[in-house]
Amino acid sequence: MKVVVIFCVKAFYDDLKQIYNKAEISAYSEFDVKGYTKKKSDKSNTSNWFGSGKDHYDSAATFTFLEEEKATDLFKQIEKFNLSIKCCSPMHAYVLDVEKFI
């Protein structure tokens, strides 16, 4: 079993819901996220997660528990979406193993 965690800016929230529907994911949880970042400096090795120096960004985070095949399909759809946008705030997705659950 896998847990898929996805972060997106609010502007892409409806797109994320469409991706869940297309992947036939019937159950997921979500919560609002307020993201903060400093502008990238020349000394920083990390990219600016949210794309500019704005004070904060309203985002959404979702997670769902899936069998590996469904998790892989969902991840591929997120990749496809990110390739289709001409923007600096792609969705961020993580597929993690679930070692135990009750």
Contacts in CASP RR format, 6 or more apart in sequence:
PFRMAT RR
TARGET T0000
AUTHOR 0000-0000-0000
METHOD contacts of the structure
MODEL  1
MKVVVIFCVKAFYDDLKQIYNKAEISAYSEFDVKGYTKKKSDKSNTSNWF
GSGKDHYDSAATFTFLEEEKATDLFKQIEKFNLSIKCCSPMHAYVLDVEK
FI
1 65 0 8 1.000
1 66 0 8 1.000
1 67 0 8 1.000
1 68 0 8 1.000
1 97 0 8 1.000
1 98 0 8 1.000
1 101 0 8 1.000
2 65 0 8 1.000
2 66 0 8 1.000
2 67 0 8 1.000
2 68 0 8 1.000
2 71 0 8 1.000
2 95 0 8 1.000
2 96 0 8 1.000
2 97 0 8 1.000
2 98 0 8 1.000
3 63 0 8 1.000
3 64 0 8 1.000
3 65 0 8 1.000
3 66 0 8 1.000
3 95 0 8 1.000
3 96 0 8 1.000
3 98 0 8 1.000
4 63 0 8 1.000
4 64 0 8 1.000
4 66 0 8 1.000
4 71 0 8 1.000
4 74 0 8 1.000
4 75 0 8 1.000
4 93 0 8 1.000
4 94 0 8 1.000
4 95 0 8 1.000
4 96 0 8 1.000
5 61 0 8 1.000
5 62 0 8 1.000
5 63 0 8 1.000
5 93 0 8 1.000
5 94 0 8 1.000
5 96 0 8 1.000
6 16 0 8 1.000
6 61 0 8 1.000
6 62 0 8 1.000
6 63 0 8 1.000
6 78 0 8 1.000
6 91 0 8 1.000
6 92 0 8 1.000
6 93 0 8 1.000
6 94 0 8 1.000
7 33 0 8 1.000
7 59 0 8 1.000
7 60 0 8 1.000
7 61 0 8 1.000
7 91 0 8 1.000
7 92 0 8 1.000
7 93 0 8 1.000
8 15 0 8 1.000
8 16 0 8 1.000
8 59 0 8 1.000
8 60 0 8 1.000
8 89 0 8 1.000
8 91 0 8 1.000
8 92 0 8 1.000
9 50 0 8 1.000
9 57 0 8 1.000
9 58 0 8 1.000
9 59 0 8 1.000
9 60 0 8 1.000
9 89 0 8 1.000
10 58 0 8 1.000
10 59 0 8 1.000
10 60 0 8 1.000
11 89 0 8 1.000
12 81 0 8 1.000
12 85 0 8 1.000
12 89 0 8 1.000
12 91 0 8 1.000
13 60 0 8 1.000
15 81 0 8 1.000
16 60 0 8 1.000
16 62 0 8 1.000
16 91 0 8 1.000
19 74 0 8 1.000
19 77 0 8 1.000
19 78 0 8 1.000
19 81 0 8 1.000
20 28 0 8 1.000
20 62 0 8 1.000
20 64 0 8 1.000
20 74 0 8 1.000
22 77 0 8 1.000
23 70 0 8 1.000
23 73 0 8 1.000
23 74 0 8 1.000
23 77 0 8 1.000
24 70 0 8 1.000
25 64 0 8 1.000
25 66 0 8 1.000
25 70 0 8 1.000
25 74 0 8 1.000
27 64 0 8 1.000
28 62 0 8 1.000
28 63 0 8 1.000
28 64 0 8 1.000
29 62 0 8 1.000
29 63 0 8 1.000
29 64 0 8 1.000
30 60 0 8 1.000
30 61 0 8 1.000
30 62 0 8 1.000
30 63 0 8 1.000
31 60 0 8 1.000
31 61 0 8 1.000
32 58 0 8 1.000
32 59 0 8 1.000
32 60 0 8 1.000
32 61 0 8 1.000
33 58 0 8 1.000
33 59 0 8 1.000
33 60 0 8 1.000
33 61 0 8 1.000
34 56 0 8 1.000
34 57 0 8 1.000
34 58 0 8 1.000
34 59 0 8 1.000
35 49 0 8 1.000
35 50 0 8 1.000
35 56 0 8 1.000
35 57 0 8 1.000
35 58 0 8 1.000
35 59 0 8 1.000
36 55 0 8 1.000
36 56 0 8 1.000
36 57 0 8 1.000
37 48 0 8 1.000
37 49 0 8 1.000
37 50 0 8 1.000
37 51 0 8 1.000
37 53 0 8 1.000
37 57 0 8 1.000
38 53 0 8 1.000
39 48 0 8 1.000
39 52 0 8 1.000
39 53 0 8 1.000
40 46 0 8 1.000
40 47 0 8 1.000
40 48 0 8 1.000
49 92 0 8 1.000
50 57 0 8 1.000
50 59 0 8 1.000
50 89 0 8 1.000
51 88 0 8 1.000
51 89 0 8 1.000
52 88 0 8 1.000
57 89 0 8 1.000
64 74 0 8 1.000
65 98 0 8 1.000
66 74 0 8 1.000
71 95 0 8 1.000
72 95 0 8 1.000
74 93 0 8 1.000
75 93 0 8 1.000
75 95 0 8 1.000
78 91 0 8 1.000
78 93 0 8 1.000
79 93 0 8 1.000
81 90 0 8 1.000
81 91 0 8 1.000
82 90 0 8 1.000
82 91 0 8 1.000
END
